[in-house]
């Protein structure tokens, strides 16, 4: 059990840090968008619900190693809690490349079997699924990651061959899930695809990315025709200020057969996403509908209900947190860190997206719990993972969770933004 706890802590820390530190390889700041022209693609139906939810990839894995979710002091199925507090979707992620073994253990939250099990938990609660299919891999060191690299099994292939392999993996993954009666409502091929995408050695190649995504989106359409005609296809982009230049690149390359521009939005100084020329998500959503015929959603965001890694006071774990918003350990902003503030900020953001014709808001890592068992005496100082390095044993994201690690992992009111926003 101790080994398993240490292992999930390391991987959680690494993956959360990877998501948090995603700004370094992004394209240059976009120019002011040109006046929109009529969209070339038909708009998706106007009567779809407004999707509200959270990632749930970590929840069952953490319960398997002994961590507990509670509501009002009672151990509660986190999927039930999410549904009762207003969610209509959860986001899951299926990776083609498994994590490397660590200390004799392997985390499996992104594996096919785990995704099937998680999807069945969602379905039992009447929750739909937003599914990310991630074909590429991330390389980890003690203090950094390189994102979205070409997997070893596709090295040495031509771009055309990689495109064919991508098509096959996307289609077969979705077909297999359909045979399990798992039919997502939204599928995103790739994760933050403007930060590399199946890159042989890192670095951003817009034209190549567009060509590969075109094949991935074709696979989603072919799957939809055979199994799931209502599914929507999404392009997942990091940073609102960089969306237009990237989507324009896709359009110029003929990669337009998708429905939704799904955006990661982390405005805190640790990640530093910007709105660019857009005054609000309402104006951004209106622009993308007019210019490209695409609907907008936020697929990743977070707001901290408490600050810091709490080193020196009450600690959820021994790991520095990767993201605090409104700002990292800023005493002047301390009043803004609360469950009530989290609820209000997320409600306001959702209403802003919705008012512009956007189709959803899904938070990231808000099912995170710290691993209190992996303290300083239980593993720190081993190998490269030494305290206080950013990749310590524990979670880098529990300060953004809907479950309060300072209150015995009880659910707090931050989650109720989903009750505040109508479908």
ZAMARGU-4260 file (C-alpha; in steps of 0.2 Angstrom, whole numbers, plus 5000, padded with zeros to 4 digits):
<rodrens>
0) 5000/5000/5000 | 5014/5012/5004 | 5022/5009/4987 | 5006/5012/4978 | 5003/5028/4988
5) 5020/5035/4983 | 5018/5030/4965 | 5001/5039/4963 | 5008/5054/4972 | 5023/5055/4960
10) 5012/5053/4944 | 4999/5064/4950 | 5012/5077/4954 | 5020/5075/4937 | 5004/5075/4927
15) 4997/5090/4936 | 5013/5100/4935 | 5013/5095/4916 | 4996/5102/4914 | 5000/5118/4924
20) 5017/5122/4915 | 5010/5120/4897 | 5014/5138/4891 | 5032/5136/4886 | 5030/5128/4869
25) 5015/5138/4863 | 5015/5148/4847 | 5019/5166/4847 | 5005/5179/4852 | 4992/5180/4839
30) 4988/5196/4829 | 4971/5205/4831 | 4959/5194/4822 | 4953/5200/4805 | 4934/5204/4804
35) 4924/5188/4804 | 4917/5181/4788 | 4902/5169/4787 | 4906/5152/4793 | 4910/5138/4781
40) 4904/5124/4792 | 4886/5122/4798 | 4883/5126/4816 | 4880/5112/4829 | 4863/5111/4835
45) 4857/5126/4846 | 4847/5115/4857 | 4861/5104/4865 | 4863/5107/4884 | 4876/5118/4892
50) 4889/5105/4898 | 4894/5107/4916 | 4906/5095/4925 | 4924/5090/4931 | 4937/5078/4926
55) 4935/5061/4936 | 4950/5052/4929 | 4959/5051/4947 | 4944/5047/4958 | 4942/5028/4956
60) 4961/5026/4956 | 4963/5036/4972 | 4949/5026/4981 | 4958/5010/4976 | 4973/5015/4986
65) 4963/5019/5001 | 4958/5038/4999 | 4940/5042/5004 | 4928/5055/4997 | 4915/5062/5010
70) 4900/5072/5010 | 4893/5079/5026 | 4905/5067/5035 | 4898/5052/5026 | 4909/5042/5014
75) 4900/5045/4997 | 4903/5040/4979 | 4911/5055/4971 | 4901/5052/4955 | 4885/5053/4964
80) 4891/5069/4973 | 4895/5077/4956 | 4879/5072/4949 | 4868/5078/4964 | 4878/5095/4964
85) 4873/5099/4946 | 4885/5091/4934 | 4879/5083/4918 | 4896/5077/4911 | 4912/5071/4917
90) 4929/5071/4907 | 4939/5056/4905 | 4956/5053/4896 | 4962/5038/4886 | 4980/5038/4882
95) 4988/5027/4869 | 5005/5027/4878 | 5005/5020/4896 | 5015/5028/4910 | 5032/5020/4914
100) 5033/5009/4929 | 5039/5018/4945 | 5045/5008/4960 | 5037/4992/4954 | 5019/5000/4951
105) 5010/5007/4937 | 4996/5020/4938 | 4982/5016/4926 | 4970/5031/4926 | 4972/5034/4908
110) 4971/5015/4902 | 4957/5008/4892 | 4951/4996/4906 | 4951/5011/4919 | 4942/5022/4907
115) 4928/5009/4904 | 4926/5007/4923 | 4925/5025/4925 | 4913/5028/4911 | 4902/5014/4919
120) 4902/5024/4935 | 4897/5040/4926 | 4883/5031/4916 | 4876/5023/4932 | 4874/5041/4938
125) 4866/5047/4922 | 4882/5058/4918 | 4887/5060/4900 | 4906/5059/4895 | 4918/5071/4887
130) 4932/5060/4881 | 4950/5065/4877 | 4960/5053/4866 | 4978/5057/4868 | 4989/5048/4856
135) 5005/5056/4860 | 5016/5055/4876 | 5025/5067/4888 | 5043/5065/4894 | 5046/5068/4913
140) 5062/5073/4922 | 5064/5077/4940 | 5058/5095/4937 | 5050/5097/4920 | 5041/5089/4906
145) 5040/5090/4887 | 5023/5088/4880 | 5014/5079/4866 | 5029/5069/4859 | 5028/5056/4845
150) 5027/5039/4854 | 5041/5027/4851 | 5031/5015/4841 | 5028/5028/4828 | 5046/5034/4827
155) 5053/5033/4809 | 5037/5034/4800 | 5032/5047/4787 | 5019/5060/4792 | 5007/5051/4781
160) 5010/5035/4789 | 5008/5043/4806 | 4991/5051/4801 | 4985/5033/4795 | 4991/5026/4812
165) 4982/5040/4821 | 4966/5037/4811 | 4966/5019/4816 | 4969/5021/4834 | 4956/5035/4836
170) 4943/5024/4826 | 4947/5008/4835 | 4947/5016/4852 | 4930/5023/4849 | 4923/5008/4841
175) 4929/4997/4856 | 4921/5009/4868 | 4904/5008/4858 | 4904/4990/4859 | 4905/4992/4878
180) 4890/5004/4876 | 4900/5019/4880 | 4896/5033/4869 | 4904/5050/4873 | 4894/5066/4869
185) 4911/5075/4865 | 4927/5068/4858 | 4943/5078/4858 | 4958/5071/4848 | 4973/5076/4857
190) 4976/5087/4873 | 4981/5105/4871 | 4986/5102/4853 | 4993/5119/4850 | 5008/5114/4862
195) 5016/5101/4850 | 5006/5087/4843 | 5014/5070/4840 | 5030/5080/4838 | 5046/5069/4835
200) 5057/5080/4846 | 5047/5094/4853 | 5043/5111/4845 | 5027/5117/4836 | 5024/5114/4818
205) 5007/5121/4813 | 5005/5114/4796 | 5010/5096/4802 | 4998/5097/4817 | 4984/5103/4805
210) 4987/5088/4793 | 4987/5075/4807 | 4972/5082/4816 | 4962/5082/4800 | 4965/5063/4800
215) 4960/5061/4818 | 4944/5071/4815 | 4940/5060/4800 | 4941/5045/4811 | 4928/5053/4824
220) 4916/5057/4809 | 4918/5039/4803 | 4915/5032/4820 | 4900/5044/4822 | 4892/5038/4806
225) 4894/5020/4811 | 4890/5021/4830 | 4886/5037/4838 | 4878/5050/4826 | 4876/5063/4840
230) 4894/5064/4845 | 4903/5081/4844 | 4921/5083/4839 | 4932/5096/4848 | 4949/5104/4845
235) 4957/5107/4862 | 4968/5123/4863 | 4978/5130/4877 | 4976/5149/4881 | 4962/5160/4874
240) 4974/5173/4867 | 4982/5160/4856 | 4966/5152/4849 | 4962/5162/4834 | 4979/5160/4826
245) 4979/5141/4828 | 4961/5139/4822 | 4965/5150/4807 | 4980/5138/4803 | 4968/5123/4804
250) 4956/5132/4792 | 4970/5136/4780 | 4975/5118/4780 | 4957/5112/4777 | 4956/5104/4795
255) 4939/5111/4798 | 4928/5095/4801 | 4925/5098/4820 | 4912/5106/4830 | 4919/5114/4846
260) 4934/5124/4850 | 4938/5118/4868 | 4950/5129/4878 | 4961/5128/4893 | 4960/5143/4903
265) 4972/5146/4918 | 4974/5164/4921 | 4985/5163/4937 | 5003/5169/4936 | 5009/5151/4937
270) 5003/5147/4920 | 4998/5164/4914 | 4984/5162/4901 | 4978/5178/4894 | 4962/5184/4885
275) 4971/5193/4872 | 4960/5205/4862 | 4944/5197/4869 | 4935/5207/4882 | 4926/5191/4889
280) 4922/5174/4885 | 4906/5180/4878 | 4915/5190/4865 | 4927/5176/4861 | 4912/5163/4859
285) 4903/5175/4848 | 4918/5179/4837 | 4922/5160/4834 | 4904/5156/4830 | 4904/5171/4817
290) 4921/5168/4810 | 4922/5149/4810 | 4905/5142/4814 | 4912/5134/4829 | 4905/5134/4847
295) 4916/5137/4861 | 4918/5128/4878 | 4931/5129/4892 | 4938/5111/4894 | 4950/5115/4908
300) 4951/5128/4921 | 4952/5130/4940 | 4950/5142/4955 | 4959/5138/4971 | 4948/5137/4987
305) 4964/5138/4998 | 4982/5143/4995 | 4999/5136/4993 | 5006/5119/4997 | 5004/5124/5016
310) 5022/5120/5019 | 5025/5124/5038 | 5006/5123/5043 | 4993/5111/5039 | 4998/5101/5024
315) 4988/5090/5013 | 5005/5082/5007 | 5023/5086/5005 | 5021/5093/4987 | 5022/5111/4981
320) 5006/5115/4972 | 5007/5119/4953 | 4993/5132/4952 | 4985/5145/4963 | 4972/5157/4957
325) 4970/5172/4959 | 4989/5172/4963 | 5002/5161/4971 | 5003/5163/4990 | 4999/5182/4989
330) 4993/5188/5006 | 4984/5203/4998 | 4973/5190/4989 | 4970/5178/5004 | 4952/5184/5006
335) 4949/5177/4988 | 4953/5159/4992 | 4938/5151/4999 | 4925/5138/4993 | 4912/5152/4991
340) 4924/5162/4980 | 4928/5147/4970 | 4909/5144/4967 | 4906/5162/4962 | 4921/5163/4950
345) 4916/5147/4941 | 4898/5152/4940 | 4902/5169/4933 | 4914/5161/4920 | 4901/5148/4915
350) 4887/5162/4913 | 4899/5172/4902 | 4903/5157/4891 | 4885/5153/4889 | 4879/5171/4885
355) 4890/5170/4870 | 4883/5154/4863 | 4896/5143/4871 | 4892/5125/4876 | 4901/5121/4892
360) 4913/5122/4906 | 4923/5108/4913 | 4935/5110/4927 | 4952/5101/4928 | 4958/5091/4943
365) 4944/5096/4954 | 4942/5078/4960 | 4960/5078/4967 | 4964/5073/4985 | 4981/5073/4993
370) 4990/5058/4999 | 4993/5061/5017 | 5002/5045/5020 | 5017/5050/5009 | 5025/5063/5020
375) 5043/5068/5022 | 5048/5052/5031 | 5040/5041/5018 | 5050/5043/5002 | 5057/5061/5001
380) 5076/5061/4997 | 5075/5046/4986 | 5082/5047/4968 | 5078/5063/4959 | 5062/5067/4968
385) 5069/5077/4983 | 5060/5089/4994 | 5056/5103/4990 | 5057/5100/4972 | 5041/5103/4963
390) 5039/5085/4959 | 5037/5079/4977 | 5026/5065/4984 | 5008/5071/4983 | 4996/5081/4973
395) 5000/5097/4965 | 4982/5101/4963 | 4972/5097/4979 | 4970/5116/4983 | 4959/5117/4968
400) 4948/5102/4972 | 4929/5102/4977 | 4934/5090/4992 | 4942/5099/5006 | 4958/5091/5012
405) 4958/5102/5028 | 4940/5095/5032 | 4943/5076/5031 | 4940/5077/5012 | 4922/5083/5014
410) 4914/5091/4999 | 4913/5110/5000 | 4901/5122/4991 | 4913/5127/4977 | 4905/5112/4967
415) 4888/5121/4968 | 4892/5133/4954 | 4885/5119/4943 | 4868/5120/4952 | 4869/5139/4949
420) 4870/5137/4930 | 4855/5131/4920 | 4858/5118/4906
</rodrens>
